[in-house]
Amino acid sequence: MDKNEIYEKHKKYLAPCVSHYYQEPVIFDRGKGKYLYDIDGKEYLDFFGGIVTISVGHCDEEITEKTCEQMRRLQHTSTLYPTLPAISLAEKLAQITPGRLQKSFFTSSGTEAVETAVLIAQLYTKSNEVIALRHCYSGSSLLTMNITGHQKWRLGGSSVPGIKHAHNAYCFRCAFGKEYPDCDLECAKDVKELIETTTSGRPAAFIAEPIQGVGGFITPPKEYFKEVVSVVKRYGGLFICDEVQTGWGRTGGKMFGIEHWGVEPDIMVMAKGAANGSPVGITIATPEVADGLKGSHLSTFGGNPVTVTTVLATIEAIEKRALVQNAEQMGQFLRDRLEGLKEKFEIIGEVRGMGLIQGMEIVKKEKEPAPDLVNEIFEGTKQEGLLIGRGGLYGNVIRITPSLTIEKEEIIKAVKILDRVFEKVSSSPNS
């Protein structure tokens, strides 16, 4: 099948919401390590990892072998029967997650993990109100689309009651017109008034990503979470930490992103990079909170022995190969070079993130969002064989998330490509 035939069949047989990057989408055929290859054999250095999902590189030998071995041994039983892989993963998660998190519930996606977390919080607190952040992204179900703080991703409108959206810590575009650190964390302290004026005063939970993913890698100040979580706790709410994009060493130096802010979640959700590309959702809570989830509840594919074996193999690879430390070292190496690009090109308004989750906000004069320039950047990097992501409410943030195995030579290669593309785009009439 040639490209045009594939494009036509995609248009005919897939829903129109399944959209793609680039004017002419890339059709990938295989992947290995840090690279992907299209059907014509062209090589691409992958600096987005399937939306922050490839932690240890494409088709990693050790992970793939363990996954295939489990598939040949036992492929599926459902949650109606205990299996050794599921129990082993639950025990491992209790050991490596922060604070007192202990009891897990497995699903097949981040969306389901968030659904489970909200359900647990509502049952435990006997309240249905949830506080989320503007610019957040939580998933594609009815509930999680309503939690999501992006109109683009809220198909069907706002139809789930009890969800309130607080200001996020978007320092580059502060809603209060302040500048950090002289802002007195007004965005965090505003949550108190939000609770007192838009809720019953008894929220079930506050849910937040340590670094907002789809929101454009918005990274809060170091004091933010201690302030906002303390406010929520005073009103009886739980803290749900969404580690779908920041977990598994992605932020560098810590296994989970929230550990950089020194706050212990009551509930944590994980997905994406947990299984290096296999579908998984994980919800873990403290013992007393998790015990609120009683009654008939299951997930047919949750705790699937093949998937949880892949998660265990991914965690083992991250630990054995010291990839959390590599993410910290290579993340700083990458960040220094991105900051160098910012000094050189005015269209880069801000570089932000941690470790190997780095974003660049692309702007025109007076911080005007420039999604049109991002389109040009994407076409240029595609032509040069570099894959990057995009995000932000305005679609003007470049997202950079290579696998945790990335090395200096690949970072240098990627930054050189970005330099050439930025040089060309900066001189275009649109900039």
ChimeraX attribute file (.defattr): number of C-alpha atoms within 10 A of each C-alpha:
attribute: neighborCount
match mode: 1-to-1
recipient: residues
	/A:1	6
	/A:2	8
	/A:3	14
	/A:4	10
	/A:5	10
	/A:6	12
	/A:7	13
	/A:8	10
	/A:9	11
	/A:10	14
	/A:11	13
	/A:12	10
	/A:13	8
	/A:14	10
	/A:15	9
	/A:16	9
	/A:17	6
	/A:18	8
	/A:19	11
	/A:20	9
	/A:21	15
	/A:22	13
	/A:23	9
	/A:24	11
	/A:25	12
	/A:26	16
	/A:27	13
	/A:28	15
	/A:29	12
	/A:30	14
	/A:31	17
	/A:32	12
	/A:33	17
	/A:34	24
	/A:35	20
	/A:36	21
	/A:37	19
	/A:38	14
	/A:39	14
	/A:40	12
	/A:41	11
	/A:42	12
	/A:43	17
	/A:44	20
	/A:45	23
	/A:46	28
	/A:47	25
	/A:48	21
	/A:49	28
	/A:50	20
	/A:51	20
	/A:52	26
	/A:53	25
	/A:54	29
	/A:55	31
	/A:56	27
	/A:57	23
	/A:58	23
	/A:59	17
	/A:60	18
	/A:61	12
	/A:62	13
	/A:63	24
	/A:64	16
	/A:65	14
	/A:66	16
	/A:67	23
	/A:68	14
	/A:69	14
	/A:70	18
	/A:71	15
	/A:72	9
	/A:73	11
	/A:74	12
	/A:75	15
	/A:76	17
	/A:77	15
	/A:78	16
	/A:79	20
	/A:80	9
	/A:81	8
	/A:82	12
	/A:83	16
	/A:84	11
	/A:85	20
	/A:86	24
	/A:87	15
	/A:88	13
	/A:89	22
	/A:90	21
	/A:91	14
	/A:92	14
	/A:93	19
	/A:94	18
	/A:95	13
	/A:96	14
	/A:97	20
	/A:98	20
	/A:99	16
	/A:100	17
	/A:101	24
	/A:102	23
	/A:103	19
	/A:104	24
	/A:105	22
	/A:106	28
	/A:107	26
	/A:108	21
	/A:109	21
	/A:110	26
	/A:111	25
	/A:112	26
	/A:113	27
	/A:114	31
	/A:115	20
	/A:116	23
	/A:117	28
	/A:118	24
	/A:119	15
	/A:120	23
	/A:121	29
	/A:122	21
	/A:123	17
	/A:124	18
	/A:125	18
	/A:126	13
	/A:127	18
	/A:128	18
	/A:129	25
	/A:130	25
	/A:131	25
	/A:132	25
	/A:133	22
	/A:134	21
	/A:135	24
	/A:136	25
	/A:137	25
	/A:138	29
	/A:139	21
	/A:140	17
	/A:141	15
	/A:142	17
	/A:143	21
	/A:144	21
	/A:145	24
	/A:146	28
	/A:147	29
	/A:148	25
	/A:149	25
	/A:150	21
	/A:151	13
	/A:152	10
	/A:153	18
	/A:154	21
	/A:155	13
	/A:156	9
	/A:157	11
	/A:158	15
	/A:159	12
	/A:160	12
	/A:161	11
	/A:162	17
	/A:163	22
	/A:164	21
	/A:165	20
	/A:166	21
	/A:167	20
	/A:168	23
	/A:169	25
	/A:170	19
	/A:171	20
	/A:172	18
	/A:173	11
	/A:174	16
	/A:175	13
	/A:176	12
	/A:177	9
	/A:178	16
	/A:179	13
	/A:180	13
	/A:181	10
	/A:182	8
	/A:183	13
	/A:184	11
	/A:185	21
	/A:186	17
	/A:187	22
	/A:188	22
	/A:189	16
	/A:190	14
	/A:191	24
	/A:192	18
	/A:193	13
	/A:194	16
	/A:195	21
	/A:196	12
	/A:197	10
	/A:198	13
	/A:199	16
	/A:200	13
	/A:201	19
	/A:202	20
	/A:203	26
	/A:204	29
	/A:205	30
	/A:206	27
	/A:207	26
	/A:208	23
	/A:209	27
	/A:210	26
	/A:211	26
	/A:212	28
	/A:213	27
	/A:214	25
	/A:215	24
	/A:216	28
	/A:217	30
	/A:218	27
	/A:219	23
	/A:220	21
	/A:221	14
	/A:222	11
	/A:223	13
	/A:224	19
	/A:225	22
	/A:226	14
	/A:227	16
	/A:228	19
	/A:229	22
	/A:230	17
	/A:231	20
	/A:232	22
	/A:233	16
	/A:234	12
	/A:235	17
	/A:236	15
	/A:237	26
	/A:238	25
	/A:239	25
	/A:240	29
	/A:241	25
	/A:242	29
	/A:243	27
	/A:244	29
	/A:245	29
	/A:246	29
	/A:247	25
	/A:248	29
	/A:249	26
	/A:250	32
	/A:251	30
	/A:252	27
	/A:253	21
	/A:254	19
	/A:255	23
	/A:256	25
	/A:257	26
	/A:258	24
	/A:259	17
	/A:260	16
	/A:261	15
	/A:262	14
	/A:263	17
	/A:264	20
	/A:265	24
	/A:266	25
	/A:267	29
	/A:268	29
	/A:269	31
	/A:270	26
	/A:271	32
	/A:272	28
	/A:273	31
	/A:274	29
	/A:275	25
	/A:276	28
	/A:277	24
	/A:278	20
	/A:279	21
	/A:280	28
	/A:281	27
	/A:282	28
	/A:283	27
	/A:284	28
	/A:285	26
	/A:286	18
	/A:287	14
	/A:288	14
	/A:289	20
	/A:290	23
	/A:291	13
	/A:292	16
	/A:293	18
	/A:294	9
	/A:295	6
	/A:296	5
	/A:297	8
	/A:298	13
	/A:299	15
	/A:300	14
	/A:301	18
	/A:302	24
	/A:303	30
	/A:304	24
	/A:305	27
	/A:306	22
	/A:307	27
	/A:308	27
	/A:309	25
	/A:310	29
	/A:311	26
	/A:312	23
	/A:313	22
	/A:314	26
	/A:315	27
	/A:316	14
	/A:317	17
	/A:318	21
	/A:319	15
	/A:320	9
	/A:321	14
	/A:322	15
	/A:323	26
	/A:324	23
	/A:325	21
	/A:326	22
	/A:327	28
	/A:328	21
	/A:329	18
	/A:330	21
	/A:331	28
	/A:332	16
	/A:333	17
	/A:334	25
	/A:335	22
	/A:336	13
	/A:337	16
	/A:338	22
	/A:339	16
	/A:340	14
	/A:341	21
	/A:342	18
	/A:343	12
	/A:344	13
	/A:345	16
	/A:346	16
	/A:347	25
	/A:348	23
	/A:349	20
	/A:350	17
	/A:351	22
	/A:352	20
	/A:353	22
	/A:354	22
	/A:355	27
	/A:356	30
	/A:357	26
	/A:358	25
	/A:359	27
	/A:360	25
	/A:361	29
	/A:362	27
	/A:363	22
	/A:364	17
	/A:365	11
	/A:366	7
	/A:367	15
	/A:368	13
	/A:369	21
	/A:370	21
	/A:371	21
	/A:372	15
	/A:373	21
	/A:374	23
	/A:375	17
	/A:376	19
	/A:377	23
	/A:378	23
	/A:379	17
	/A:380	20
	/A:381	20
	/A:382	19
	/A:383	13
	/A:384	17
	/A:385	17
	/A:386	23
	/A:387	24
	/A:388	23
	/A:389	22
	/A:390	26
	/A:391	20
	/A:392	23
	/A:393	18
	/A:394	16
	/A:395	19
	/A:396	22
	/A:397	30
	/A:398	24
	/A:399	27
	/A:400	24
	/A:401	28
	/A:402	33
	/A:403	29
	/A:404	31
	/A:405	19
	/A:406	23
	/A:407	18
	/A:408	13
	/A:409	9
	/A:410	16
	/A:411	20
	/A:412	14
	/A:413	13
	/A:414	21
	/A:415	18
	/A:416	14
	/A:417	19
	/A:418	21
	/A:419	18
	/A:420	14
	/A:421	19
	/A:422	24
	/A:423	15
	/A:424	13
	/A:425	20
	/A:426	18
	/A:427	9
	/A:428	11
	/A:429	6
	/A:430	11
	/A:431	15
